[in-house]
Amino acid sequence: MINELIINKPDDMHLHLREGEMLGFVLKDTANQFARAIVMPNLNTPVTTLALAKCYYESIKGHGYKFEPLMTLYLTHSLSKEEIRKAKESGIIHGIKLYPAGVTTNSKNGIGSVESCFHLFEEMEKNDVPLLIHGEVSDLNVDIFDREKIFIDKYLTTICKNFPSLRLVFEHISTKDAVEFVINSSHKVAATITPQHAMLSRNDLLSGGIKPHNYCLPILKREVHQKSILEAAISGNSKFFLGTDSAPHLTSEKESSCGCAGVYSARTAIELYAEIFDKNDALDKLSDFSNKFGADFYNLSYNQDKIRLVRKNQEIPHQLEYHNNQITPFLAGQIIEWQIS
């Protein structure tokens, strides 16, 4: 039995840091666990331009942590080809994020028509700027459990066919269909995997009462899908890498009549992945999944700092106190067997 694991400090290739006081509160958790992170641009005022991305970057760096934010732009119909070229030349932009309008938190400014963005995809392909996709349709007439599969069939296959050299990340995949799509696509297509989609099925959300702190988008699916996501994560296939999609909300906003979607996993993220890989006899594959595969896809050098994980029980806090409010972390109150030393 392995009781200690020393790996290069990992990267989180899909992260929500929020802004203002919330940014200062949650950043310390990520900086403790990760060397870098692909930072999502869906703030209250979306990060739609290089100028806004630079301001957000400086805000993150201003907290003084040894942590490198890898910035993204929020894709809107007003994005220009010139801005894409400037983003590529900037050195701080590592992708452009496509949100279908209305599909998740702060996505009302997202894309209404994927086809209308083809001229932008062409420019991204030309400049080798990755397209990061929240792969769900936002049509309210489509069953929420089918929205990822329908997005694949309706849009993703077309994008990949028309832009074969475009690097594309299928974010936070949640279905067997997504796993199979990524595996069968070219080396230009990859996917991030969250701890919740690898660990939980929709029974963990709905059985025995609604569990609002397990509610995320894409929503948790049947066990057959959860098992497929898990198998992809531990497979050693370089197309799949770590992306927590950690997304903090106040406990009061989760436990409400219209609860927010998002799981806050950043406090114990790499320990959760260690738990997942350990329970499936795949600890030897954790380092590549958490440090190498994502870096390779984004053309980044490997981190040289190390972290040490030890087999030691820890209880995830029931609540995190935040400015007279609280944030409930993922798997609050549960015992996991790994922790950073």
Secondary structure as GFF3:
##gff-version 3
##sequence-region A 1 341
A	DSSP	beta_strand	4	8	.	.	.	ID=ss1
A	DSSP	beta_strand	11	15	.	.	.	ID=ss2
A	DSSP	alpha_helix	20	33	.	.	.	ID=ss3
A	DSSP	beta_strand	36	39	.	.	.	ID=ss4
A	DSSP	alpha_helix	50	61	.	.	.	ID=ss5
A	DSSP	beta_strand	68	74	.	.	.	ID=ss6
A	DSSP	alpha_helix	81	90	.	.	.	ID=ss7
A	DSSP	beta_strand	93	98	.	.	.	ID=ss8
A	DSSP	three_ten_helix	115	117	.	.	.	ID=ss9
A	DSSP	alpha_helix	118	127	.	.	.	ID=ss10
A	DSSP	beta_strand	131	133	.	.	.	ID=ss11
A	DSSP	three_ten_helix	144	146	.	.	.	ID=ss12
A	DSSP	alpha_helix	147	151	.	.	.	ID=ss13
A	DSSP	pi_helix	152	156	.	.	.	ID=ss14
A	DSSP	alpha_helix	157	162	.	.	.	ID=ss15
A	DSSP	beta_strand	168	170	.	.	.	ID=ss16
A	DSSP	alpha_helix	176	184	.	.	.	ID=ss17
A	DSSP	beta_strand	189	193	.	.	.	ID=ss18
A	DSSP	alpha_helix	195	199	.	.	.	ID=ss19
A	DSSP	alpha_helix	203	206	.	.	.	ID=ss20
A	DSSP	three_ten_helix	212	214	.	.	.	ID=ss21
A	DSSP	alpha_helix	223	233	.	.	.	ID=ss22
A	DSSP	beta_strand	240	242	.	.	.	ID=ss23
A	DSSP	alpha_helix	251	254	.	.	.	ID=ss24
A	DSSP	three_ten_helix	266	268	.	.	.	ID=ss25
A	DSSP	alpha_helix	269	279	.	.	.	ID=ss26
A	DSSP	three_ten_helix	283	285	.	.	.	ID=ss27
A	DSSP	alpha_helix	286	287	.	.	.	ID=ss28
A	DSSP	pi_helix	288	292	.	.	.	ID=ss29
A	DSSP	alpha_helix	293	297	.	.	.	ID=ss30
A	DSSP	beta_strand	306	315	.	.	.	ID=ss31
A	DSSP	beta_strand	320	322	.	.	.	ID=ss32
A	DSSP	beta_strand	325	327	.	.	.	ID=ss33
A	DSSP	beta_strand	335	340	.	.	.	ID=ss34
###
